[in-house]
Amino acid sequence: DDDPAAAEAPSVVRTSPDAEIVAARSYDLSITYDKYFQTPRIWLFGYSE
């Protein structure tokens, strides 16, 4: 909560006539382990809503 290195999640608010719509982007994060290279892998998938 009080981490000075944490980035704030910005939200984009459109102006009139769509003032009530907030543009958002969501992400899925998957962590797998590669047995061949013996290392963890992180997969980040982003999509617009």
Helices and strands as residue ranges (DSSP letters): E 12-13, E 22-23, E 25-34, E 39-48
